[in-house]
């Protein structure tokens, strides 16, 4: 099931980030480093939270959000190093935000990660779990991967793809 969740949250993360960036740019921006509606950072982050969730149930919701924010910020930091080393690109630059570390992480996005972690643990993931995906997982993953194909052709037609460079 973790592969199904990874796929779903990579896909949902793509839409979340593309809409977020597009609102600031006031035009449609297809986010992400890959050529598909898929941002693995969100999938890995969701899987980390899913795996930690049994241990987090004993904490107050404030601390659950805080721990989630710390985990996601560390993932973002490590991902920035990985992307720079292996893809030779910089996907985000927070150097213009206050309290940043090398432009890779900053306080504003740490707070957003805390909020998103809380939403994920208490609302988003329980909702996704309630959809009885065990039976429909193949159809759902097929739909996500078909959207890869449509997205690849859509990007060529629209030519609005940002190659992951300084989109924040």
URQUI-V234643 format. One line per field, one symbol per residue. ss: DSSP state (H for helix, E for strand, L for the rest). psi: psi as a letter, one per 30 degrees, with the letter a starting at -180 (. if undefined). burial: + if it has 16 or more other C-alpha atoms within 10 Angstrom, else -. A space follows every 50 residues. Layout:
ss->???
psi->???
burial->???
This chain:
ss->LHHHHHHHHHHHHHHHHHHHHHHHHLLLLELLLLLLLLLHHHHHHHHHHH HHHHHHLLLLHHHHHHHHHHHHHHHHHHHHHHHHHHHLLLLLLLLLLLLE ELLLEEHHHHHHHHHHHHHHHHHHHHHHHLLLHHHHHHHHHHHHHHHHHH HHHHHHHHLLELLLLLLL
psi->feeeeeeefeeeeeeeeeeeeeeefglkkjllflhlijjfeeeeeeeeee efeefffflkeeeeeeeeeeeeeeeeeeeeeeeeeffhljfljgffklhl jggelleefeeeeeeeeeeeefeeeeeeefgifeegeeeeeeeefefeee eeeeeeefhgkkhgjhf.
burial->---++++++++++++++++-++-----++++++-++++++++++++++++ -+---+-------++++++++++-+++-++--------++++++-----+ --++++--+++-++++++-++---+-----------+---+--++-++-- +--++-----+-++--+-
